[in-house]
Amino acid sequence: MKVELSNIIGTHINAKRTKAGLTFAQLGEKSGVAASTILRIESGGKLPTLPTLLSLDGVLNLELPQLLADLGAHAGRDLPEFEEYLREKYGMSEETVAEVAAYFRAAVNKK
């Protein structure tokens, strides 16, 4: 479900921001992402777009492979298994699974 995915990503970003000792405003200034958007992402109310995720990654070093692991992808597995996980765990439609998989492929390849 999209809400669970948003919560996992939000929690991951919150942990990285907190560890870096940054406020929402400070992270917003450094990343170019509005503080209100960061707040909504961290609270699970918004799924970040790929450009937003990459902007935050540029400041926080989000460790995208760890984020993928938190979502159920593990070393030695490729994204088709990740896609199956999304279908089973979150009950996502094929369209949503394809969008999420593309989102993370692009994020991992951007690094």
C-alpha positions as CSV (number, residue, x, y, z in Angstrom):
1,M,0.0,0.0,0.0
2,K,1.2,3.5,-0.9
3,V,0.8,4.7,2.7
4,E,3.2,2.0,4.1
5,L,5.7,2.8,1.4
6,S,5.5,6.5,2.2
7,N,6.0,5.7,5.9
8,I,9.1,3.6,5.3
9,I,10.7,6.2,3.1
10,G,9.7,9.0,5.5
11,T,11.1,7.2,8.5
12,H,14.4,6.6,6.6
13,I,14.7,10.3,5.7
14,N,13.8,11.4,9.2
15,A,16.5,9.2,10.7
16,K,19.1,10.6,8.3
17,R,18.1,14.2,8.8
18,T,18.0,13.8,12.6
19,K,21.5,12.1,12.6
20,A,22.8,15.0,10.5
21,G,21.4,17.4,13.1
22,L,19.5,19.4,10.5
23,T,16.1,21.1,11.0
24,F,13.5,21.0,8.2
25,A,14.5,24.5,7.3
26,Q,18.2,23.7,7.1
27,L,17.7,20.6,5.0
28,G,15.3,22.6,2.8
29,E,18.0,25.3,2.2
30,K,20.7,22.8,1.5
31,S,18.6,20.5,-0.8
32,G,16.3,23.0,-2.5
33,V,13.3,21.1,-1.2
34,A,10.6,23.1,0.7
35,A,10.7,22.4,4.5
36,S,6.9,21.8,4.3
37,T,7.5,19.1,1.7
38,I,10.2,17.5,3.8
39,L,7.8,17.5,6.8
40,R,5.0,15.8,4.7
41,I,7.4,13.2,3.4
42,E,8.8,12.4,6.8
43,S,5.3,12.1,8.3
44,G,4.4,9.6,5.6
45,G,1.9,12.0,4.0
46,K,3.7,12.4,0.7
47,L,5.7,10.0,-1.4
48,P,8.7,12.0,-2.7
49,T,9.3,12.3,-6.4
50,L,12.5,11.0,-7.8
51,P,14.0,14.5,-8.2
52,T,13.1,15.3,-4.6
53,L,14.6,12.0,-3.3
54,L,17.8,12.7,-5.2
55,S,18.0,16.3,-3.9
56,L,17.6,15.0,-0.3
57,D,20.1,12.2,-1.1
58,G,22.6,14.9,-2.2
59,V,22.6,16.3,1.4
60,L,21.8,13.3,3.6
61,N,23.4,10.4,1.7
62,L,20.2,8.4,2.0
63,E,22.0,5.1,1.3
64,L,19.5,4.1,-1.4
65,P,20.5,0.5,-1.3
66,Q,19.6,0.4,2.5
67,L,16.3,2.1,1.7
68,L,15.6,-0.6,-0.9
69,A,16.5,-3.3,1.7
70,D,14.1,-1.6,4.1
71,L,11.4,-2.0,1.4
72,G,12.2,-5.7,1.0
73,A,14.9,-5.8,-1.7
74,H,18.1,-7.6,-0.5
75,A,21.6,-8.1,-1.8
76,G,21.7,-10.8,-4.5
77,R,18.2,-10.1,-5.6
78,D,17.2,-8.0,-8.5
79,L,14.2,-5.8,-9.0
80,P,11.8,-8.3,-10.4
81,E,11.9,-10.0,-7.0
82,F,11.5,-6.6,-5.5
83,E,8.4,-6.1,-7.7
84,E,6.9,-9.3,-6.5
85,Y,7.5,-8.2,-2.9
86,L,5.6,-5.0,-3.6
87,R,2.7,-6.9,-5.1
88,E,2.5,-9.3,-2.2
89,K,3.3,-7.1,0.8
90,Y,1.5,-3.9,-0.3
91,G,-1.1,-5.3,-2.7
92,M,0.0,-2.8,-5.4
93,S,-1.4,-2.9,-8.9
94,E,0.9,-3.7,-11.8
95,E,0.9,-0.1,-12.8
96,T,2.0,1.1,-9.3
97,V,4.6,-1.7,-9.0
98,A,6.1,-0.6,-12.3
99,E,6.2,3.0,-11.2
100,V,7.8,2.2,-7.9
101,A,10.4,-0.1,-9.4
102,A,11.2,2.5,-12.1
103,Y,11.5,5.1,-9.3
104,F,14.1,3.1,-7.4
105,R,16.0,1.9,-10.5
106,A,16.5,5.5,-11.5
107,A,17.6,6.4,-8.0
108,V,20.1,3.6,-7.8
109,N,21.5,4.3,-11.3
110,K,21.8,8.0,-10.5
111,K,24.3,7.3,-7.7
